[in-house]
Amino acid sequence: MTDVLQPNRVLDCSGLLCPLPVIRTSKAIKEIAIGQVLKVIATDPGAPADMEAWARQTGNELIDAHEENGKYVFFFRRVR
């Protein structure tokens, strides 16, 4: 599925620890249009749980979350 996803923006949060990946994701999603896709890359082991919770709390759609080469990759669609 991720092969066909073309993000409108990529945010690399590698090396950042909680809460910085969530804070930067919150800022970046506001900079793209509703319906567009944001790809986030993180290395923080807490990122999967944090990003899932963030998506639930903000109402933005978590399209995909997976691990790739030791990094966590998330695709969000801006809903509002």
Backbone hydrogen bonds in HBPLUS format (Angstrom, degrees):
<---DONOR---> <-ACCEPTOR-->    atom                        ^
c    i                          cat <-CA-CA->   ^        H-A-AA   ^      H-
h    n   atom  resd res      DA  || num        DHA   H-A  angle D-A-AA Bond
n    s   type  num  typ     dist DA aas  dist angle  dist       angle   num
A0004-VAL N   A0001-MET O   3.13 MM   3  5.72 143.4  2.27 112.9 121.1     1
A0008-ASN N   A0037-VAL O   2.74 MM  29  5.32 150.5  1.83 137.3 146.3     2
A0039-LYS N   A0009-ARG O   2.91 MM  30  6.28 169.4  1.92 159.6 162.8     3
A0011-LEU N   A0039-LYS O   2.74 MM  28  6.10 162.1  1.77 165.0 171.5     4
A0041-ILE N   A0011-LEU O   2.91 MM  30  6.32 156.0  1.97 161.4 165.5     5
A0013-CYS N   A0041-ILE O   2.66 MM  28  5.63 159.1  1.70 159.0 163.8     6
A0016-LEU N   A0013-CYS O   3.08 MM   3  5.61 161.3  2.12 137.9 139.5     7
A0020-LEU N   A0017-LEU O   2.95 MM   3  5.88 138.3  2.13 142.9 137.5     8
A0023-ILE N   A0019-PRO O   3.02 MM   4  6.23 164.3  2.04 159.2 164.3     9
A0024-ARG N   A0020-LEU O   2.89 MM   4  5.99 170.2  1.90 159.5 161.6    10
A0025-THR N   A0021-PRO O   2.93 MM   4  6.00 147.7  2.03 138.7 148.2    11
A0026-SER N   A0022-VAL O   2.91 MM   4  6.09 158.9  1.95 150.0 155.2    12
A0027-LYS N   A0023-ILE O   3.12 MM   4  6.41 153.8  2.19 145.4 152.0    13
A0028-ALA N   A0024-ARG O   2.89 MM   4  6.04 164.5  1.92 147.7 152.3    14
A0029-ILE N   A0025-THR O   2.93 MM   4  6.02 159.7  1.98 154.3 158.2    15
A0030-LYS N   A0027-LYS O   3.25 MM   3  5.49 132.1  2.50 100.5 112.4    16
A0031-GLU N   A0028-ALA O   3.00 MM   3  5.17 149.9  2.09 103.5 113.1    17
A0032-ILE N   A0029-ILE O   3.44 MM   3  5.61 168.7  2.46 104.1 106.9    18
A0036-GLN N   A0033-ALA O   3.00 MM   3  5.55 162.3  2.03 135.4 139.0    19
A0035-GLY N   A0078-ARG O   2.76 MM  43  5.24 161.9  1.79 142.0 148.3    20
A0078-ARG N   A0036-GLN O   2.98 MM  42  5.80 162.2  2.01 167.1 172.0    21
A0038-LEU N   A0076-PHE O   2.79 MM  38  5.18 159.9  1.83 152.4 159.3    22
A0076-PHE N   A0038-LEU O   2.84 MM  38  5.18 166.0  1.86 152.7 157.0    23
A0040-VAL N   A0074-PHE O   2.82 MM  34  5.08 160.6  1.86 144.0 150.4    24
A0074-PHE N   A0040-VAL O   2.85 MM  34  5.08 158.0  1.89 151.3 157.5    25
A0042-ALA N   A0072-TYR O   2.87 MM  30  5.13 158.1  1.92 147.9 154.2    26
A0072-TYR N   A0042-ALA O   2.75 MM  30  5.13 170.0  1.76 166.9 165.5    27
A0047-ALA N   A0044-ASP O   2.88 MM   3  5.29 164.8  1.90 119.8 124.7    28
A0050-ASP N   A0046-GLY O   3.02 MM   4  6.12 166.8  2.04 159.0 162.8    29
A0051-MET N   A0047-ALA O   2.76 MM   4  5.72 170.3  1.77 161.9 163.2    30
A0052-GLU N   A0048-PRO O   3.10 MM   4  6.18 158.1  2.14 144.4 150.4    31
A0053-ALA N   A0049-ALA O   3.04 MM   4  6.17 162.2  2.07 148.1 153.1    32
A0054-TRP N   A0050-ASP O   2.88 MM   4  6.07 155.9  1.94 146.3 153.8    33
A0055-ALA N   A0051-MET O   2.96 MM   4  6.14 160.8  2.00 146.8 151.1    34
A0056-ARG N   A0052-GLU O   3.09 MM   4  6.35 162.8  2.12 148.7 153.1    35
A0057-GLN N   A0053-ALA O   2.93 MM   4  6.11 163.5  1.95 153.6 158.1    36
A0058-THR N   A0054-TRP O   2.90 MM   4  6.01 150.2  1.99 151.4 158.9    37
A0059-GLY N   A0055-ALA O   2.87 MM   4  5.65 137.7  2.05 144.5 153.7    38
A0061-GLU N   A0077-ARG O   3.04 MM  16  5.03 145.8  2.16 157.0 153.7    39
A0077-ARG N   A0061-GLU O   2.78 MM  16  5.03 155.2  1.84 142.8 151.5    40
A0063-ILE N   A0075-PHE O   2.72 MM  12  5.35 139.9  1.87 149.4 161.5    41
A0064-ASP N   A0075-PHE O   3.42 MM  11  5.15 155.9  2.48 130.3 133.8    42
A0075-PHE N   A0064-ASP O   2.87 MM  11  5.15 150.3  1.95 153.5 153.1    43
A0066-HIS N   A0073-VAL O   2.95 MM   7  5.43 157.8  2.00 152.1 159.4    44
A0073-VAL N   A0066-HIS O   2.76 MM   7  5.43 171.1  1.77 173.3 175.0    45
A0068-GLU N   A0071-LYS O   2.71 MM   3  5.25 163.5  1.74 156.9 162.7    46
A0071-LYS N   A0068-GLU O   3.01 MM   3  5.25 155.3  2.08 110.3 118.3    47
